[in-house]
Amino acid sequence: LTIDKCRRNEFDTGRSMLTVQRWLKNYARDVLDESDEILHVKYQLIYTVGGQQQVDAGEERWKTIQSILNLVK
C-alpha cells in the first residue's frame, strides 16, 4: 500500500505509512499461540463452523502471556 501511494504521487501519505511500518518493525511483535499447529500446511485455510465457544483455559492463557510479555517489556 505504501508503494501504491507513492506511485499515485501521494508522497506525504506514503511517507507517513513508511514511518508507521518502520516503527512496527522495530517495536511490535506477533505472538502466536500453538504456532506449531496454526502454521502447519494442513491448516492453511480454516473456516469456522458453529457457534462461538470459549477456548480451553482461555482466561489463564491470557493472563499467562500477559505476565510473560510484561517480563520482557
PDB file of N, CA, C, O and CB in Angstrom:
ATOM      1  N   LEU A   1       0.821  -1.193   0.000  1.00  0.00           N
ATOM      2  CA  LEU A   1       0.000   0.000   0.000  1.00  0.00           C
ATOM      3  C   LEU A   1       0.864   1.256   0.000  1.00  0.00           C
ATOM      4  O   LEU A   1       0.523   2.253  -0.637  1.00  0.00           O
ATOM      5  CB  LEU A   1      -0.934  -0.001   1.202  1.00  0.00           C
ATOM      6  N   THR A   2       1.980   1.202   0.715  1.00  0.00           N
ATOM      7  CA  THR A   2       2.881   2.358   0.759  1.00  0.00           C
ATOM      8  C   THR A   2       3.420   2.669  -0.629  1.00  0.00           C
ATOM      9  O   THR A   2       3.430   3.824  -1.053  1.00  0.00           O
ATOM     10  CB  THR A   2       4.043   2.104   1.734  1.00  0.00           C
ATOM     11  N   ILE A   3       3.863   1.647  -1.326  1.00  0.00           N
ATOM     12  CA  ILE A   3       4.384   1.825  -2.690  1.00  0.00           C
ATOM     13  C   ILE A   3       3.282   2.347  -3.598  1.00  0.00           C
ATOM     14  O   ILE A   3       3.518   3.208  -4.446  1.00  0.00           O
ATOM     15  CB  ILE A   3       4.955   0.493  -3.246  1.00  0.00           C
ATOM     16  N   ASP A   4       2.067   1.814  -3.413  1.00  0.00           N
ATOM     17  CA  ASP A   4       0.916   2.269  -4.191  1.00  0.00           C
ATOM     18  C   ASP A   4       0.699   3.771  -4.036  1.00  0.00           C
ATOM     19  O   ASP A   4       0.468   4.476  -5.018  1.00  0.00           O
ATOM     20  CB  ASP A   4      -0.343   1.513  -3.767  1.00  0.00           C
ATOM     21  N   LYS A   5       0.774   4.249  -2.810  1.00  0.00           N
ATOM     22  CA  LYS A   5       0.570   5.685  -2.555  1.00  0.00           C
ATOM     23  C   LYS A   5       1.646   6.516  -3.248  1.00  0.00           C
ATOM     24  O   LYS A   5       1.350   7.571  -3.810  1.00  0.00           O
ATOM     25  CB  LYS A   5       0.575   5.973  -1.037  1.00  0.00           C
ATOM     26  N   CYS A   6       2.878   6.052  -3.212  1.00  0.00           N
ATOM     27  CA  CYS A   6       3.969   6.785  -3.868  1.00  0.00           C
ATOM     28  C   CYS A   6       3.791   6.794  -5.378  1.00  0.00           C
ATOM     29  O   CYS A   6       4.075   7.800  -6.029  1.00  0.00           O
ATOM     30  CB  CYS A   6       5.326   6.167  -3.506  1.00  0.00           C
ATOM     31  N   ARG A   7       3.326   5.693  -5.938  1.00  0.00           N
ATOM     32  CA  ARG A   7       3.083   5.634  -7.388  1.00  0.00           C
ATOM     33  C   ARG A   7       2.001   6.615  -7.813  1.00  0.00           C
ATOM     34  O   ARG A   7       2.011   7.118  -8.937  1.00  0.00           O
ATOM     35  CB  ARG A   7       2.687   4.216  -7.806  1.00  0.00           C
ATOM     36  N   ARG A   8       1.067   6.882  -6.904  1.00  0.00           N
ATOM     37  CA  ARG A   8      -0.023   7.816  -7.194  1.00  0.00           C
ATOM     38  C   ARG A   8       0.344   9.244  -6.808  1.00  0.00           C
ATOM     39  O   ARG A   8      -0.522  10.116  -6.727  1.00  0.00           O
ATOM     40  CB  ARG A   8      -1.291   7.390  -6.461  1.00  0.00           C
ATOM     41  N   ASN A   9       1.626   9.475  -6.572  1.00  0.00           N
ATOM     42  CA  ASN A   9       2.130  10.794  -6.177  1.00  0.00           C
ATOM     43  C   ASN A   9       1.541  11.291  -4.859  1.00  0.00           C
ATOM     44  O   ASN A   9       1.447  12.498  -4.633  1.00  0.00           O
ATOM     45  CB  ASN A   9       1.836  11.797  -7.265  1.00  0.00           C
ATOM     46  N   GLU A  10       1.146  10.363  -3.994  1.00  0.00           N
ATOM     47  CA  GLU A  10       0.671  10.717  -2.656  1.00  0.00           C
ATOM     48  C   GLU A  10       1.836  10.499  -1.689  1.00  0.00           C
ATOM     49  O   GLU A  10       1.792   9.629  -0.819  1.00  0.00           O
ATOM     50  CB  GLU A  10      -0.598   9.859  -2.239  1.00  0.00           C
ATOM     51  N   PHE A  11       2.872  11.309  -1.866  1.00  0.00           N
ATOM     52  CA  PHE A  11       4.123  11.095  -1.137  1.00  0.00           C
ATOM     53  C   PHE A  11       3.996  11.329   0.366  1.00  0.00           C
ATOM     54  O   PHE A  11       4.626  10.620   1.151  1.00  0.00           O
ATOM     55  CB  PHE A  11       5.188  11.996  -1.690  1.00  0.00           C
ATOM     56  N   ASP A  12       3.200  12.302   0.776  1.00  0.00           N
ATOM     57  CA  ASP A  12       3.037  12.549   2.217  1.00  0.00           C
ATOM     58  C   ASP A  12       2.401  11.344   2.908  1.00  0.00           C
ATOM     59  O   ASP A  12       2.839  10.919   3.976  1.00  0.00           O
ATOM     60  CB  ASP A  12       2.177  13.809   2.456  1.00  0.00           C
ATOM     61  N   THR A  13       1.362  10.807   2.278  1.00  0.00           N
ATOM     62  CA  THR A  13       0.705   9.622   2.840  1.00  0.00           C
ATOM     63  C   THR A  13       1.654   8.437   2.831  1.00  0.00           C
ATOM     64  O   THR A  13       1.762   7.714   3.821  1.00  0.00           O
ATOM     65  CB  THR A  13      -0.576   9.283   2.055  1.00  0.00           C
ATOM     66  N   GLY A  14       2.343   8.236   1.712  1.00  0.00           N
ATOM     67  CA  GLY A  14       3.306   7.139   1.606  1.00  0.00           C
ATOM     68  C   GLY A  14       4.407   7.243   2.643  1.00  0.00           C
ATOM     69  O   GLY A  14       4.793   6.244   3.249  1.00  0.00           O
ATOM     70  N   ARG A  15       4.912   8.446   2.849  1.00  0.00           N
ATOM     71  CA  ARG A  15       5.974   8.670   3.835  1.00  0.00           C
ATOM     72  C   ARG A  15       5.467   8.368   5.243  1.00  0.00           C
ATOM     73  O   ARG A  15       6.173   7.752   6.041  1.00  0.00           O
ATOM     74  CB  ARG A  15       6.494  10.124   3.755  1.00  0.00           C
ATOM     75  N   SER A  16       4.250   8.801   5.545  1.00  0.00           N
ATOM     76  CA  SER A  16       3.658   8.527   6.859  1.00  0.00           C
ATOM     77  C   SER A  16       3.481   7.030   7.078  1.00  0.00           C
ATOM     78  O   SER A  16       3.757   6.513   8.161  1.00  0.00           O
ATOM     79  CB  SER A  16       2.305   9.241   6.999  1.00  0.00           C
ATOM     80  N   MET A  17       3.021   6.345   6.048  1.00  0.00           N
ATOM     81  CA  MET A  17       2.825   4.903   6.161  1.00  0.00           C
ATOM     82  C   MET A  17       4.155   4.184   6.350  1.00  0.00           C
ATOM     83  O   MET A  17       4.239   3.220   7.111  1.00  0.00           O
ATOM     84  CB  MET A  17       2.106   4.364   4.922  1.00  0.00           C
ATOM     85  N   LEU A  18       5.178   4.641   5.670  1.00  0.00           N
ATOM     86  CA  LEU A  18       6.506   4.047   5.811  1.00  0.00           C
ATOM     87  C   LEU A  18       7.043   4.241   7.224  1.00  0.00           C
ATOM     88  O   LEU A  18       7.676   3.346   7.784  1.00  0.00           O
ATOM     89  CB  LEU A  18       7.476   4.654   4.790  1.00  0.00           C
ATOM     90  N   THR A  19       6.788   5.409   7.794  1.00  0.00           N
ATOM     91  CA  THR A  19       7.203   5.670   9.175  1.00  0.00           C
ATOM     92  C   THR A  19       6.523   4.689  10.133  1.00  0.00           C
ATOM     93  O   THR A  19       7.165   4.145  11.032  1.00  0.00           O
ATOM     94  CB  THR A  19       6.870   7.127   9.574  1.00  0.00           C
ATOM     95  N   VAL A  20       5.228   4.470   9.935  1.00  0.00           N
ATOM     96  CA  VAL A  20       4.492   3.524  10.783  1.00  0.00           C
ATOM     97  C   VAL A  20       5.030   2.110  10.595  1.00  0.00           C
ATOM     98  O   VAL A  20       5.204   1.382  11.573  1.00  0.00           O
ATOM     99  CB  VAL A  20       2.982   3.567  10.463  1.00  0.00           C
ATOM    100  N   GLN A  21       5.296   1.710   9.348  1.00  0.00           N
ATOM    101  CA  GLN A  21       5.835   0.375   9.082  1.00  0.00           C
ATOM    102  C   GLN A  21       7.180   0.175   9.768  1.00  0.00           C
ATOM    103  O   GLN A  21       7.432  -0.879  10.352  1.00  0.00           O
ATOM    104  CB  GLN A  21       5.978   0.148   7.576  1.00  0.00           C
ATOM    105  N   ARG A  22       8.023   1.164   9.698  1.00  0.00           N
ATOM    106  CA  ARG A  22       9.341   1.059  10.345  1.00  0.00           C
ATOM    107  C   ARG A  22       9.195   0.953  11.857  1.00  0.00           C
ATOM    108  O   ARG A  22       9.887   0.161  12.497  1.00  0.00           O
ATOM    109  CB  ARG A  22      10.220   2.273   9.985  1.00  0.00           C
ATOM    110  N   TRP A  23       8.289   1.755  12.433  1.00  0.00           N
ATOM    111  CA  TRP A  23       8.069   1.692  13.876  1.00  0.00           C
ATOM    112  C   TRP A  23       7.582   0.302  14.278  1.00  0.00           C
ATOM    113  O   TRP A  23       8.080  -0.280  15.242  1.00  0.00           O
ATOM    114  CB  TRP A  23       7.054   2.765  14.317  1.00  0.00           C
ATOM    115  N   LEU A  24       6.608  -0.227  13.537  1.00  0.00           N
ATOM    116  CA  LEU A  24       6.087  -1.558  13.840  1.00  0.00           C
ATOM    117  C   LEU A  24       7.169  -2.622  13.728  1.00  0.00           C
ATOM    118  O   LEU A  24       7.240  -3.528  14.558  1.00  0.00           O
ATOM    119  CB  LEU A  24       4.931  -1.895  12.910  1.00  0.00           C
ATOM    120  N   LYS A  25       8.010  -2.517  12.708  1.00  0.00           N
ATOM    121  CA  LYS A  25       9.088  -3.491  12.526  1.00  0.00           C
ATOM    122  C   LYS A  25      10.052  -3.466  13.712  1.00  0.00           C
ATOM    123  O   LYS A  25      10.545  -4.512  14.131  1.00  0.00           O
ATOM    124  CB  LYS A  25       9.849  -3.211  11.219  1.00  0.00           C
ATOM    125  N   ASN A  26      10.318  -2.290  14.248  1.00  0.00           N
ATOM    126  CA  ASN A  26      11.270  -2.160  15.350  1.00  0.00           C
ATOM    127  C   ASN A  26      10.682  -2.476  16.718  1.00  0.00           C
ATOM    128  O   ASN A  26      11.396  -2.970  17.590  1.00  0.00           O
ATOM    129  CB  ASN A  26      11.823  -0.780  15.367  1.00  0.00           C
ATOM    130  N   TYR A  27       9.397  -2.201  16.926  1.00  0.00           N
ATOM    131  CA  TYR A  27       8.846  -2.268  18.277  1.00  0.00           C
ATOM    132  C   TYR A  27       7.705  -3.265  18.482  1.00  0.00           C
ATOM    133  O   TYR A  27       7.365  -3.566  19.627  1.00  0.00           O
ATOM    134  CB  TYR A  27       8.371  -0.933  18.658  1.00  0.00           C
ATOM    135  N   ALA A  28       7.119  -3.777  17.433  1.00  0.00           N
ATOM    136  CA  ALA A  28       5.978  -4.682  17.593  1.00  0.00           C
ATOM    137  C   ALA A  28       6.398  -6.127  17.343  1.00  0.00           C
ATOM    138  O   ALA A  28       7.324  -6.391  16.576  1.00  0.00           O
ATOM    139  CB  ALA A  28       4.837  -4.289  16.636  1.00  0.00           C
ATOM    140  N   ARG A  29       5.723  -7.037  17.986  1.00  0.00           N
ATOM    141  CA  ARG A  29       5.983  -8.463  17.808  1.00  0.00           C
ATOM    142  C   ARG A  29       4.660  -9.194  17.679  1.00  0.00           C
ATOM    143  O   ARG A  29       3.679  -8.833  18.329  1.00  0.00           O
ATOM    144  CB  ARG A  29       6.815  -9.033  18.986  1.00  0.00           C
ATOM    145  N   ASP A  30       4.631 -10.217  16.845  1.00  0.00           N
ATOM    146  CA  ASP A  30       3.476 -11.097  16.744  1.00  0.00           C
ATOM    147  C   ASP A  30       3.698 -12.267  17.687  1.00  0.00           C
ATOM    148  O   ASP A  30       4.774 -12.865  17.704  1.00  0.00           O
ATOM    149  CB  ASP A  30       3.253 -11.587  15.276  1.00  0.00           C
ATOM    150  N   VAL A  31       2.694 -12.586  18.460  1.00  0.00           N
ATOM    151  CA  VAL A  31       2.769 -13.736  19.352  1.00  0.00           C
ATOM    152  C   VAL A  31       1.726 -14.736  18.878  1.00  0.00           C
ATOM    153  O   VAL A  31       0.534 -14.433  18.840  1.00  0.00           O
ATOM    154  CB  VAL A  31       2.537 -13.327  20.858  1.00  0.00           C
ATOM    155  N   LEU A  32       2.181 -15.928  18.517  1.00  0.00           N
ATOM    156  CA  LEU A  32       1.293 -16.961  18.008  1.00  0.00           C
ATOM    157  C   LEU A  32       1.131 -18.050  19.057  1.00  0.00           C
ATOM    158  O   LEU A  32       2.115 -18.658  19.480  1.00  0.00           O
ATOM    159  CB  LEU A  32       1.830 -17.551  16.686  1.00  0.00           C
ATOM    160  N   ASP A  33      -0.099 -18.298  19.479  1.00  0.00           N
ATOM    161  CA  ASP A  33      -0.377 -19.362  20.429  1.00  0.00           C
ATOM    162  C   ASP A  33      -0.477 -20.673  19.653  1.00  0.00           C
ATOM    163  O   ASP A  33      -1.176 -20.749  18.643  1.00  0.00           O
ATOM    164  CB  ASP A  33      -1.687 -19.078  21.239  1.00  0.00           C
ATOM    165  N   GLU A  34       0.213 -21.689  20.119  1.00  0.00           N
ATOM    166  CA  GLU A  34       0.215 -23.004  19.483  1.00  0.00           C
ATOM    167  C   GLU A  34       0.606 -22.893  18.011  1.00  0.00           C
ATOM    168  O   GLU A  34      -0.070 -23.438  17.138  1.00  0.00           O
ATOM    169  CB  GLU A  34      -1.165 -23.667  19.617  1.00  0.00           C
ATOM    170  N   SER A  35       1.691 -22.190  17.746  1.00  0.00           N
ATOM    171  CA  SER A  35       2.108 -21.910  16.370  1.00  0.00           C
ATOM    172  C   SER A  35       2.428 -23.167  15.576  1.00  0.00           C
ATOM    173  O   SER A  35       2.272 -23.172  14.355  1.00  0.00           O
ATOM    174  CB  SER A  35       3.310 -21.007  16.374  1.00  0.00           C
ATOM    175  N   ASP A  36       2.872 -24.236  16.238  1.00  0.00           N
ATOM    176  CA  ASP A  36       3.163 -25.461  15.507  1.00  0.00           C
ATOM    177  C   ASP A  36       1.925 -25.975  14.784  1.00  0.00           C
ATOM    178  O   ASP A  36       2.027 -26.558  13.705  1.00  0.00           O
ATOM    179  CB  ASP A  36       3.701 -26.529  16.452  1.00  0.00           C
ATOM    180  N   GLU A  37       0.758 -25.760  15.378  1.00  0.00           N
ATOM    181  CA  GLU A  37      -0.469 -26.208  14.723  1.00  0.00           C
ATOM    182  C   GLU A  37      -0.996 -25.190  13.723  1.00  0.00           C
ATOM    183  O   GLU A  37      -1.357 -25.557  12.605  1.00  0.00           O
ATOM    184  CB  GLU A  37      -1.530 -26.498  15.757  1.00  0.00           C
ATOM    185  N   ILE A  38      -1.046 -23.922  14.103  1.00  0.00           N
ATOM    186  CA  ILE A  38      -1.669 -22.948  13.200  1.00  0.00           C
ATOM    187  C   ILE A  38      -0.824 -22.672  11.965  1.00  0.00           C
ATOM    188  O   ILE A  38      -1.346 -22.191  10.960  1.00  0.00           O
ATOM    189  CB  ILE A  38      -1.924 -21.650  13.934  1.00  0.00           C
ATOM    190  N   LEU A  39       0.477 -22.968  12.021  1.00  0.00           N
ATOM    191  CA  LEU A  39       1.329 -22.759  10.853  1.00  0.00           C
ATOM    192  C   LEU A  39       1.509 -24.027  10.026  1.00  0.00           C
ATOM    193  O   LEU A  39       2.191 -24.002   9.001  1.00  0.00           O
ATOM    194  CB  LEU A  39       2.679 -22.244  11.289  1.00  0.00           C
ATOM    195  N   HIS A  40       0.905 -25.138  10.456  1.00  0.00           N
ATOM    196  CA  HIS A  40       1.019 -26.391   9.716  1.00  0.00           C
ATOM    197  C   HIS A  40       0.285 -26.252   8.380  1.00  0.00           C
ATOM    198  O   HIS A  40      -0.761 -25.607   8.311  1.00  0.00           O
ATOM    199  CB  HIS A  40       0.444 -27.584  10.544  1.00  0.00           C
ATOM    200  N   VAL A  41       0.827 -26.853   7.325  1.00  0.00           N
ATOM    201  CA  VAL A  41       0.261 -26.683   5.982  1.00  0.00           C
ATOM    202  C   VAL A  41      -1.172 -27.176   5.868  1.00  0.00           C
ATOM    203  O   VAL A  41      -1.931 -26.658   5.048  1.00  0.00           O
ATOM    204  CB  VAL A  41       1.112 -27.405   4.975  1.00  0.00           C
ATOM    205  N   LYS A  42      -1.561 -28.154   6.659  1.00  0.00           N
ATOM    206  CA  LYS A  42      -2.932 -28.664   6.533  1.00  0.00           C
ATOM    207  C   LYS A  42      -3.974 -27.661   7.033  1.00  0.00           C
ATOM    208  O   LYS A  42      -5.167 -27.842   6.793  1.00  0.00           O
ATOM    209  CB  LYS A  42      -3.073 -29.972   7.301  1.00  0.00           C
ATOM    210  N   TYR A  43      -3.534 -26.606   7.727  1.00  0.00           N
ATOM    211  CA  TYR A  43      -4.449 -25.595   8.248  1.00  0.00           C
ATOM    212  C   TYR A  43      -4.351 -24.275   7.495  1.00  0.00           C
ATOM    213  O   TYR A  43      -4.686 -23.229   8.051  1.00  0.00           O
ATOM    214  CB  TYR A  43      -4.177 -25.363   9.711  1.00  0.00           C
ATOM    215  N   GLN A  44      -3.905 -24.299   6.254  1.00  0.00           N
ATOM    216  CA  GLN A  44      -3.729 -23.038   5.529  1.00  0.00           C
ATOM    217  C   GLN A  44      -5.041 -22.284   5.344  1.00  0.00           C
ATOM    218  O   GLN A  44      -5.061 -21.054   5.389  1.00  0.00           O
ATOM    219  CB  GLN A  44      -3.102 -23.303   4.174  1.00  0.00           C
ATOM    220  N   LEU A  45      -6.116 -22.999   5.141  1.00  0.00           N
ATOM    221  CA  LEU A  45      -7.426 -22.358   5.022  1.00  0.00           C
ATOM    222  C   LEU A  45      -8.336 -22.931   6.095  1.00  0.00           C
ATOM    223  O   LEU A  45      -8.651 -24.121   6.076  1.00  0.00           O
ATOM    224  CB  LEU A  45      -8.039 -22.567   3.598  1.00  0.00           C
ATOM    225  N   ILE A  46      -8.756 -22.097   7.020  1.00  0.00           N
ATOM    226  CA  ILE A  46      -9.616 -22.560   8.103  1.00  0.00           C
ATOM    227  C   ILE A  46     -10.841 -21.660   8.153  1.00  0.00           C
ATOM    228  O   ILE A  46     -10.740 -20.435   8.229  1.00  0.00           O
ATOM    229  CB  ILE A  46      -8.861 -22.562   9.473  1.00  0.00           C
ATOM    230  N   TYR A  47     -11.989 -22.301   8.109  1.00  0.00           N
ATOM    231  CA  TYR A  47     -13.237 -21.566   8.230  1.00  0.00           C
ATOM    232  C   TYR A  47     -13.984 -22.109   9.435  1.00  0.00           C
ATOM    233  O   TYR A  47     -14.135 -23.323   9.574  1.00  0.00           O
ATOM    234  CB  TYR A  47     -14.096 -21.678   6.931  1.00  0.00           C
ATOM    235  N   THR A  48     -14.447 -21.242  10.296  1.00  0.00           N
ATOM    236  CA  THR A  48     -15.148 -21.698  11.488  1.00  0.00           C
ATOM    237  C   THR A  48     -16.561 -22.125  11.154  1.00  0.00           C
ATOM    238  O   THR A  48     -17.197 -21.584  10.250  1.00  0.00           O
ATOM    239  CB  THR A  48     -15.168 -20.608  12.547  1.00  0.00           C
ATOM    240  N   VAL A  49     -17.039 -23.106  11.902  1.00  0.00           N
ATOM    241  CA  VAL A  49     -18.395 -23.608  11.742  1.00  0.00           C
ATOM    242  C   VAL A  49     -19.010 -23.702  13.134  1.00  0.00           C
ATOM    243  O   VAL A  49     -18.344 -24.124  14.080  1.00  0.00           O
ATOM    244  CB  VAL A  49     -18.417 -25.000  11.005  1.00  0.00           C
ATOM    245  N   GLY A  50     -20.262 -23.316  13.262  1.00  0.00           N
ATOM    246  CA  GLY A  50     -20.928 -23.447  14.552  1.00  0.00           C
ATOM    247  C   GLY A  50     -20.842 -22.186  15.381  1.00  0.00           C
ATOM    248  O   GLY A  50     -20.336 -21.150  14.950  1.00  0.00           O
ATOM    249  N   GLY A  51     -21.356 -22.319  16.582  1.00  0.00           N
ATOM    250  CA  GLY A  51     -21.394 -21.185  17.493  1.00  0.00           C
ATOM    251  C   GLY A  51     -20.048 -20.915  18.138  1.00  0.00           C
ATOM    252  O   GLY A  51     -19.171 -21.779  18.176  1.00  0.00           O
ATOM    253  N   GLN A  52     -19.903 -19.720  18.636  1.00  0.00           N
ATOM    254  CA  GLN A  52     -18.672 -19.324  19.301  1.00  0.00           C
ATOM    255  C   GLN A  52     -18.576 -20.025  20.652  1.00  0.00           C
ATOM    256  O   GLN A  52     -19.563 -20.128  21.380  1.00  0.00           O
ATOM    257  CB  GLN A  52     -18.608 -17.787  19.473  1.00  0.00           C
ATOM    258  N   GLN A  53     -17.361 -20.512  20.981  1.00  0.00           N
ATOM    259  CA  GLN A  53     -17.139 -21.196  22.252  1.00  0.00           C
ATOM    260  C   GLN A  53     -15.897 -20.643  22.921  1.00  0.00           C
ATOM    261  O   GLN A  53     -15.016 -20.087  22.265  1.00  0.00           O
ATOM    262  CB  GLN A  53     -17.009 -22.717  22.044  1.00  0.00           C
ATOM    263  N   GLN A  54     -15.836 -20.802  24.233  1.00  0.00           N
ATOM    264  CA  GLN A  54     -14.654 -20.397  24.976  1.00  0.00           C
ATOM    265  C   GLN A  54     -13.496 -21.340  24.656  1.00  0.00           C
ATOM    266  O   GLN A  54     -13.704 -22.537  24.461  1.00  0.00           O
ATOM    267  CB  GLN A  54     -14.940 -20.378  26.495  1.00  0.00           C
ATOM    268  N   VAL A  55     -12.291 -20.807  24.602  1.00  0.00           N
ATOM    269  CA  VAL A  55     -11.088 -21.605  24.404  1.00  0.00           C
ATOM    270  C   VAL A  55     -10.744 -22.260  25.735  1.00  0.00           C
ATOM    271  O   VAL A  55     -10.919 -21.644  26.786  1.00  0.00           O
ATOM    272  CB  VAL A  55      -9.897 -20.731  23.870  1.00  0.00           C
ATOM    273  N   ASP A  56     -10.252 -23.508  25.707  1.00  0.00           N
ATOM    274  CA  ASP A  56      -9.850 -24.188  26.936  1.00  0.00           C
ATOM    275  C   ASP A  56      -8.846 -23.340  27.700  1.00  0.00           C
ATOM    276  O   ASP A  56      -7.843 -22.900  27.139  1.00  0.00           O
ATOM    277  CB  ASP A  56      -9.255 -25.573  26.625  1.00  0.00           C
ATOM    278  N   ALA A  57      -9.114 -23.114  28.974  1.00  0.00           N
ATOM    279  CA  ALA A  57      -8.237 -22.332  29.854  1.00  0.00           C
ATOM    280  C   ALA A  57      -7.946 -20.948  29.271  1.00  0.00           C
ATOM    281  O   ALA A  57      -6.856 -20.408  29.458  1.00  0.00           O
ATOM    282  CB  ALA A  57      -6.922 -23.083  30.096  1.00  0.00           C
ATOM    283  N   GLY A  58      -8.916 -20.384  28.570  1.00  0.00           N
ATOM    284  CA  GLY A  58      -8.728 -19.111  27.884  1.00  0.00           C
ATOM    285  C   GLY A  58      -8.259 -17.975  28.771  1.00  0.00           C
ATOM    286  O   GLY A  58      -7.320 -17.257  28.425  1.00  0.00           O
ATOM    287  N   GLU A  59      -8.913 -17.809  29.921  1.00  0.00           N
ATOM    288  CA  GLU A  59      -8.532 -16.708  30.814  1.00  0.00           C
ATOM    289  C   GLU A  59      -7.132 -16.927  31.375  1.00  0.00           C
ATOM    290  O   GLU A  59      -6.349 -15.984  31.490  1.00  0.00           O
ATOM    291  CB  GLU A  59      -9.548 -16.568  31.965  1.00  0.00           C
ATOM    292  N   GLU A  60      -6.818 -18.173  31.725  1.00  0.00           N
ATOM    293  CA  GLU A  60      -5.477 -18.481  32.248  1.00  0.00           C
ATOM    294  C   GLU A  60      -4.404 -18.244  31.179  1.00  0.00           C
ATOM    295  O   GLU A  60      -3.332 -17.720  31.480  1.00  0.00           O
ATOM    296  CB  GLU A  60      -5.415 -19.945  32.746  1.00  0.00           C
ATOM    297  N   ARG A  61      -4.694 -18.630  29.940  1.00  0.00           N
ATOM    298  CA  ARG A  61      -3.748 -18.392  28.837  1.00  0.00           C
ATOM    299  C   ARG A  61      -3.478 -16.903  28.679  1.00  0.00           C
ATOM    300  O   ARG A  61      -2.332 -16.476  28.537  1.00  0.00           O
ATOM    301  CB  ARG A  61      -4.293 -18.976  27.511  1.00  0.00           C
ATOM    302  N   TRP A  62      -4.562 -16.113  28.708  1.00  0.00           N
ATOM    303  CA  TRP A  62      -4.441 -14.669  28.532  1.00  0.00           C
ATOM    304  C   TRP A  62      -3.570 -14.067  29.621  1.00  0.00           C
ATOM    305  O   TRP A  62      -2.672 -13.274  29.338  1.00  0.00           O
ATOM    306  CB  TRP A  62      -5.822 -14.008  28.534  1.00  0.00           C
ATOM    307  N   LYS A  63      -3.834 -14.441  30.867  1.00  0.00           N
ATOM    308  CA  LYS A  63      -3.064 -13.898  31.986  1.00  0.00           C
ATOM    309  C   LYS A  63      -1.603 -14.338  31.921  1.00  0.00           C
ATOM    310  O   LYS A  63      -0.701 -13.562  32.237  1.00  0.00           O
ATOM    311  CB  LYS A  63      -3.682 -14.334  33.316  1.00  0.00           C
ATOM    312  N   THR A  64      -1.373 -15.584  31.512  1.00  0.00           N
ATOM    313  CA  THR A  64      -0.004 -16.099  31.422  1.00  0.00           C
ATOM    314  C   THR A  64       0.803 -15.328  30.392  1.00  0.00           C
ATOM    315  O   THR A  64       1.919 -14.894  30.677  1.00  0.00           O
ATOM    316  CB  THR A  64      -0.013 -17.588  31.070  1.00  0.00           C
ATOM    317  N   ILE A  65       0.250 -15.154  29.195  1.00  0.00           N
ATOM    318  CA  ILE A  65       1.007 -14.464  28.149  1.00  0.00           C
ATOM    319  C   ILE A  65       1.206 -12.999  28.511  1.00  0.00           C
ATOM    320  O   ILE A  65       2.242 -12.420  28.186  1.00  0.00           O
ATOM    321  CB  ILE A  65       0.291 -14.584  26.792  1.00  0.00           C
ATOM    322  N   GLN A  66       0.228 -12.388  29.181  1.00  0.00           N
ATOM    323  CA  GLN A  66       0.395 -11.001  29.611  1.00  0.00           C
ATOM    324  C   GLN A  66       1.529 -10.885  30.626  1.00  0.00           C
ATOM    325  O   GLN A  66       2.306  -9.930  30.583  1.00  0.00           O
ATOM    326  CB  GLN A  66      -0.914 -10.461  30.212  1.00  0.00           C
ATOM    327  N   SER A  67       1.626 -11.846  31.531  1.00  0.00           N
ATOM    328  CA  SER A  67       2.722 -11.850  32.514  1.00  0.00           C
ATOM    329  C   SER A  67       4.072 -11.989  31.832  1.00  0.00           C
ATOM    330  O   SER A  67       5.028 -11.299  32.185  1.00  0.00           O
ATOM    331  CB  SER A  67       2.532 -12.986  33.527  1.00  0.00           C
ATOM    332  N   ILE A  68       4.147 -12.884  30.854  1.00  0.00           N
ATOM    333  CA  ILE A  68       5.403 -13.093  30.120  1.00  0.00           C
ATOM    334  C   ILE A  68       5.794 -11.833  29.357  1.00  0.00           C
ATOM    335  O   ILE A  68       6.950 -11.411  29.393  1.00  0.00           O
ATOM    336  CB  ILE A  68       5.272 -14.283  29.145  1.00  0.00           C
ATOM    337  N   LEU A  69       4.830 -11.236  28.671  1.00  0.00           N
ATOM    338  CA  LEU A  69       5.128 -10.030  27.898  1.00  0.00           C
ATOM    339  C   LEU A  69       5.543  -8.874  28.807  1.00  0.00           C
ATOM    340  O   LEU A  69       6.380  -8.057  28.423  1.00  0.00           O
ATOM    341  CB  LEU A  69       3.913  -9.625  27.058  1.00  0.00           C
ATOM    342  N   ASN A  70       4.972  -8.799  29.994  1.00  0.00           N
ATOM    343  CA  ASN A  70       5.390  -7.760  30.944  1.00  0.00           C
ATOM    344  C   ASN A  70       6.821  -7.973  31.406  1.00  0.00           C
ATOM    345  O   ASN A  70       7.532  -7.004  31.672  1.00  0.00           O
ATOM    346  CB  ASN A  70       4.456  -7.735  32.151  1.00  0.00           C
ATOM    347  N   LEU A  71       7.256  -9.230  31.507  1.00  0.00           N
ATOM    348  CA  LEU A  71       8.633  -9.514  31.911  1.00  0.00           C
ATOM    349  C   LEU A  71       9.648  -9.097  30.849  1.00  0.00           C
ATOM    350  O   LEU A  71      10.733  -8.618  31.180  1.00  0.00           O
ATOM    351  CB  LEU A  71       8.788 -10.993  32.213  1.00  0.00           C
ATOM    352  N   VAL A  72       9.300  -9.276  29.579  1.00  0.00           N
ATOM    353  CA  VAL A  72      10.249  -8.969  28.502  1.00  0.00           C
ATOM    354  C   VAL A  72      10.123  -7.540  28.002  1.00  0.00           C
ATOM    355  O   VAL A  72      10.891  -7.126  27.133  1.00  0.00           O
ATOM    356  CB  VAL A  72      10.048  -9.924  27.348  1.00  0.00           C
ATOM    357  N   LYS A  73       9.197  -6.793  28.518  1.00  0.00           N
ATOM    358  CA  LYS A  73       8.926  -5.413  28.111  1.00  0.00           C
ATOM    359  C   LYS A  73      10.100  -4.502  28.364  1.00  0.00           C
ATOM    360  O   LYS A  73      10.028  -3.308  28.074  1.00  0.00           O
ATOM    361  CB  LYS A  73       7.717  -4.882  28.832  1.00  0.00           C
TER     362      LYS A  73
END
